[in-house]
């Protein structure tokens, strides 16, 4: 039986050429101007394209002049998991479509390359009882515990991303109207209600704890012991610690409370379009994943509790 051909090896130049780097930056600038590309997406595209340019260099090929065979060889060589491979292919597609639209070349070498098949990945969420236990875990008799309770309550009540939560300014929260102004992906703003419970804890935190920590002139809503802004990593570590304290066995992610917010709204009859607006999703299909989560949870409850399940 003949042996299967081995994938092309990875041989990288030390860095992209100046020509390749300039081509990548022009592409990212265009994408940012046209779509308000999020910083994380921009960094991912830059990294993926720069790595491809470094791989092309030993072949004597500039990234703007790569052929379909080059793309196929590279995709075979890197052998990422399906989701990472799909992200890489998306970066390549965007780049060559830009070159085509900008009339820098008259073909698209990515046009005939199929995306990897991805199964439906349901976001991990928490049952309402687990959320309650998590929210009640901080010791609200301490300043830091009061801050963390307010952060957890606001995150769950408003469906905020961790990055949105830690970058809130003091002026972002309207404590009279009970709403928070959020700066989301791509610099898009949205106004989200916070609910009575989150409002109560936020008012307590601002009144009783924030002033003791914030340095003069600090405008961050949530501050550390040094009066600086919280970081995503810092707050994520605190969420995990509170989850252990609350006896939660479910695997968590930084977005777990955001996922719970959306799932619980739909389980209680919220309109999908309303949930989309609250989450700040540009595309309804992104929000629809939560309908699958809600249905899966209902099937699980039925199987566990119905006498004829």
PyMOL commands that set and color helices and strands:
alter all, ss='L'
color gray80, all
select helices_A, chain A and resi 18-35+39-57+63-65+68-78+82-101+128-135+143-158+162-166+170-172+185-187+195-213+232-245+256-267+272-279+284-305
alter helices_A, ss='H'
color red, helices_A
select strands_A, chain A and resi 173-174+179-183+189-193
alter strands_A, ss='S'
color yellow, strands_A
deselect
rebuild
show_as cartoon
